[in-house]
Amino acid sequence: MVVTELERITADPAGAAGRVWRRLGRDEWQTLPEALDNPDGERLYQVQLREARRRQAQREAAHREAQ
């Protein structure tokens, strides 16, 4: 289930296209496509793993550049 608040929609410059949607059971506000495509279970694990690897690669690249 995806929910929002009228106040969030009117306050966000992007309106309903902004990060004003929340999938119940999750803590973060998202865009509607993100909230509707919010993965669960194994798919969620794979998405989080890819994101963690991407962040690690960015940190390593920044470290190499700093040296």
ROSE-223601 format. One record per residue: z, y negated, x negated of N, C-alpha, C in turn; residue number from 1; residue in one letter. Coordinates in pm, 1 decimal, m for minus. Each point is the difference from the previous one (the first is absolute). Layout:
<recs>
+----------+----------+----------+----------+----------+----------+----------+----------+----------+-----+------+
|       nw |       nv |       nu |      caw |      cav |      cau |       cw |       cv |       cu | seq | type |
+----------+----------+----------+----------+----------+----------+----------+----------+----------+-----+------+
|        Z |        Y |        X |        Z |        Y |        X |        Z |        Y |        X | NUM |    a |
...
+----------+----------+----------+----------+----------+----------+----------+----------+----------+-----+------+
</recs>
This chain:
<recs>
+----------+----------+----------+----------+----------+----------+----------+----------+----------+-----+------+
|       nw |       nv |       nu |      caw |      cav |      cau |       cw |       cv |       cu | seq | type |
+----------+----------+----------+----------+----------+----------+----------+----------+----------+-----+------+
|      0.0 |    116.0 |    m83.8 |      0.0 |   m116.0 |     83.8 |      0.0 |   m124.2 |    m89.6 |   1 |    m |
|    m83.4 |    m95.9 |     33.0 |    m12.2 |   m124.7 |    m75.6 |     45.5 |   m114.2 |     90.6 |   2 |    v |
|     84.2 |    m88.8 |    m54.2 |     53.4 |   m111.5 |     78.5 |    m14.2 |   m130.2 |    m78.3 |   3 |    v |
|     15.4 |   m111.7 |     70.8 |      3.0 |   m132.0 |    m61.9 |     84.3 |    m91.8 |     86.8 |   4 |    t |
|      9.6 |   m124.6 |    m41.9 |     72.8 |   m102.4 |     75.5 |    m92.8 |   m119.2 |     15.9 |   5 |    e |
|     m1.9 |    m58.5 |    116.8 |    m85.8 |   m115.4 |     25.4 |     28.5 |   m111.7 |    m99.8 |   6 |    l |
|    126.9 |    m20.6 |    m35.2 |     36.1 |   m104.9 |    m95.0 |    m63.7 |     23.9 |   m136.5 |   7 |    e |
|     m7.5 |    125.6 |    m42.0 |    m62.7 |     31.9 |   m128.9 |   m148.7 |    m31.7 |      3.0 |   8 |    r |
|    m65.3 |     35.9 |    108.3 |   m144.4 |    m24.0 |     11.1 |    m29.4 |   m149.6 |     m3.3 |   9 |    i |
|     76.6 |    m78.2 |     74.0 |    m25.8 |   m144.2 |      4.5 |     40.9 |    m69.7 |   m129.8 |  10 |    t |
|     97.2 |     53.7 |    m72.8 |     45.4 |    m63.1 |   m124.3 |    m89.7 |     33.8 |   m118.1 |  11 |    a |
|    m67.6 |    113.0 |      4.1 |    m84.1 |     42.5 |   m112.3 |   m132.7 |    m74.7 |      5.0 |  12 |    d |
|    m43.5 |    m60.6 |   m111.9 |   m127.9 |    m71.7 |     m0.8 |   m118.7 |     88.8 |     37.7 |  13 |    p |
|     10.0 |    128.8 |    m27.2 |   m109.3 |     91.9 |     33.1 |     11.9 |     53.1 |    142.9 |  14 |    a |
|    105.6 |    m36.7 |     69.0 |     17.9 |     47.0 |    137.3 |     19.5 |    149.9 |      4.6 |  15 |    g |
|    m62.4 |     64.1 |     97.4 |     14.1 |    144.5 |     18.0 |    m62.2 |     78.6 |   m114.7 |  16 |    a |
|    m82.3 |    m64.3 |    m81.6 |    m60.6 |     68.0 |   m114.9 |     93.8 |      1.5 |   m120.2 |  17 |    a |
|    111.8 |    m69.0 |      9.0 |     94.0 |     m7.1 |   m112.2 |     95.1 |    117.6 |     m4.7 |  18 |    g |
|     97.2 |    m11.5 |    m88.9 |    100.2 |    105.5 |    m16.5 |    109.4 |    m19.5 |    105.5 |  19 |    r |
|    m35.7 |     26.7 |    123.9 |     90.6 |    m22.1 |    112.4 |     26.0 |    128.0 |     79.3 |  20 |    v |
|    m50.1 |    111.7 |    m46.6 |     11.9 |    126.8 |     71.2 |     95.7 |     93.1 |    m73.6 |  21 |    w |
|     73.3 |     77.8 |     77.0 |     96.1 |     92.5 |    m58.5 |    m12.7 |    135.8 |     68.3 |  22 |    r |
|    m14.5 |    101.0 |    m81.7 |      0.9 |    136.2 |     53.2 |    144.8 |     42.7 |      6.9 |  23 |    r |
|     42.4 |     45.6 |    116.1 |    139.2 |     39.2 |     16.8 |     35.9 |    108.9 |   m100.1 |  24 |    l |
|    116.9 |    m14.3 |    m58.5 |     45.0 |     92.1 |   m102.7 |    m30.0 |    m49.3 |   m140.4 |  25 |    g |
|    m69.3 |   m111.9 |    m11.3 |    m31.8 |    m58.3 |   m131.2 |     67.6 |   m136.6 |     m9.2 |  26 |    r |
|     26.1 |    m44.6 |   m123.3 |     73.0 |   m124.9 |    m19.7 |    m88.3 |   m122.4 |    m16.9 |  27 |    d |
|   m123.5 |     18.2 |    m44.4 |    m83.0 |   m114.1 |    m36.6 |    m93.3 |    m42.0 |    114.3 |  28 |    e |
|    m33.1 |   m128.8 |      0.8 |    m99.0 |    m53.9 |     93.3 |   m136.8 |     16.1 |    m64.6 |  29 |    w |
|   m100.3 |     35.1 |     79.5 |   m132.2 |     29.6 |    m51.4 |   m107.7 |    m61.7 |     87.6 |  30 |    q |
|   m122.8 |      0.3 |    m52.7 |   m113.7 |    m36.1 |     84.6 |    m20.8 |    114.9 |     98.1 |  31 |    t |
|    m71.8 |    m25.1 |    107.6 |    m20.5 |    104.7 |    100.5 |    m71.4 |    122.0 |    m58.0 |  32 |    l |
|   m108.1 |    m16.8 |    m78.0 |    m63.5 |    120.2 |    m56.7 |     94.7 |     80.4 |    m90.5 |  33 |    p |
|     83.8 |    m69.0 |    m76.9 |     97.1 |     70.2 |    m85.5 |    100.9 |     76.8 |     84.9 |  34 |    e |
|     50.0 |    m64.1 |    105.3 |    100.6 |     64.4 |     84.9 |    m59.2 |    120.1 |     73.8 |  35 |    a |
|   m123.7 |    m10.3 |     43.3 |    m62.4 |    111.6 |     71.0 |    m34.7 |    114.6 |    m93.6 |  36 |    l |
|    m29.2 |    m32.3 |   m126.4 |    m38.2 |    101.9 |    m96.3 |    116.4 |     38.5 |    m90.5 |  37 |    d |
|    121.1 |    m26.3 |     43.5 |    118.7 |     26.2 |    m80.3 |     17.2 |    150.1 |    m18.3 |  38 |    n |
|    m14.9 |     50.7 |   m122.2 |      5.4 |    143.9 |    m21.3 |    141.1 |     57.2 |     10.6 |  39 |    p |
|      7.3 |    127.4 |     28.4 |    126.8 |     72.5 |      7.3 |     m7.7 |    123.0 |    m89.3 |  40 |    d |
|    113.9 |     58.2 |    m28.7 |      7.7 |    127.1 |    m69.3 |    m73.7 |      2.7 |   m132.3 |  41 |    g |
|    m82.0 |    102.8 |    m19.0 |    m72.7 |     19.2 |   m125.7 |    m92.6 |   m117.5 |    m27.9 |  42 |    e |
|    m64.7 |    m52.7 |    102.1 |    m90.7 |   m113.4 |    m19.3 |     77.0 |   m121.7 |    m49.0 |  43 |    r |
|    117.0 |    m25.5 |     54.6 |     84.1 |   m110.2 |    m45.2 |     38.5 |     20.2 |   m146.1 |  44 |    l |
|     38.9 |    121.5 |    m35.1 |     36.4 |     30.0 |   m138.4 |   m117.0 |    m29.9 |    m93.5 |  45 |    y |
|   m120.3 |     41.9 |     35.8 |   m117.2 |    m22.6 |    m84.2 |    m30.1 |   m149.5 |    m15.0 |  46 |    q |
|     12.0 |    m76.7 |    107.8 |    m22.7 |   m144.4 |     m5.3 |    102.8 |    m65.2 |    m92.2 |  47 |    v |
|    126.5 |     36.6 |     13.9 |    105.1 |    m56.6 |    m83.8 |    m18.5 |     40.2 |   m145.6 |  48 |    q |
|    m41.8 |    122.1 |    m25.1 |    m23.2 |     47.0 |   m135.5 |   m113.3 |    m78.0 |    m66.6 |  49 |    l |
|   m109.4 |    m20.2 |     71.4 |   m111.3 |    m78.8 |    m54.6 |     44.0 |   m142.0 |    m31.5 |  50 |    r |
|     79.2 |    m59.3 |     89.1 |     47.6 |   m136.8 |    m20.6 |     92.5 |     m6.4 |   m121.4 |  51 |    e |
|     88.1 |     96.3 |    m15.4 |     90.9 |      2.7 |   m114.4 |    m78.2 |     15.4 |   m130.2 |  52 |    a |
|   m101.2 |     84.7 |      0.2 |    m83.0 |     17.9 |   m120.2 |    m76.9 |   m127.0 |    m33.0 |  53 |    r |
|    m48.9 |    m69.3 |    102.7 |    m73.0 |   m125.2 |    m22.5 |     92.4 |   m104.9 |    m61.0 |  54 |    r |
|    122.3 |    m12.0 |     52.7 |     96.0 |    m96.7 |    m54.1 |     37.5 |     34.1 |   m143.6 |  55 |    r |
|     17.4 |    129.6 |    m29.6 |     33.2 |     42.9 |   m135.1 |   m113.5 |    m35.1 |    m96.1 |  56 |    q |
|   m123.6 |     22.3 |     40.6 |   m115.2 |    m33.2 |    m84.3 |     m5.6 |   m150.7 |    m24.9 |  57 |    a |
|     31.5 |    m80.0 |    101.0 |      1.8 |   m145.7 |    m17.7 |    108.4 |    m41.5 |    m99.5 |  58 |    q |
|    118.1 |     61.4 |     11.0 |    109.0 |    m32.4 |    m93.7 |    m39.0 |     36.7 |   m142.5 |  59 |    r |
|    m60.3 |    116.9 |    m17.1 |    m41.9 |     42.7 |   m133.9 |   m107.0 |    m90.1 |    m55.8 |  60 |    e |
|    m95.2 |    m43.0 |     83.2 |   m104.7 |    m91.8 |    m45.7 |     58.3 |   m134.0 |    m39.4 |  61 |    a |
|     94.8 |    m50.2 |     76.5 |     65.1 |   m126.2 |    m31.4 |     79.4 |     11.4 |   m129.6 |  62 |    a |
|     64.2 |    112.5 |    m21.3 |     76.5 |     22.1 |   m122.6 |    m92.6 |      3.3 |   m120.7 |  63 |    h |
|   m112.7 |     71.3 |     11.4 |    m95.6 |      5.6 |   m110.2 |    m57.2 |   m139.3 |    m28.5 |  64 |    r |
|    m28.2 |    m74.7 |    103.9 |    m55.7 |   m134.3 |    m17.8 |    101.6 |    m92.3 |    m67.3 |  65 |    e |
|    126.4 |     16.3 |     34.1 |    104.7 |    m82.6 |    m57.8 |     17.2 |     26.9 |   m149.9 |  66 |    a |
|    m28.6 |    122.2 |    m41.5 |     14.0 |     32.6 |   m142.0 |   m118.5 |    m54.0 |    m73.4 |  67 |    q |
+----------+----------+----------+----------+----------+----------+----------+----------+----------+-----+------+
</recs>
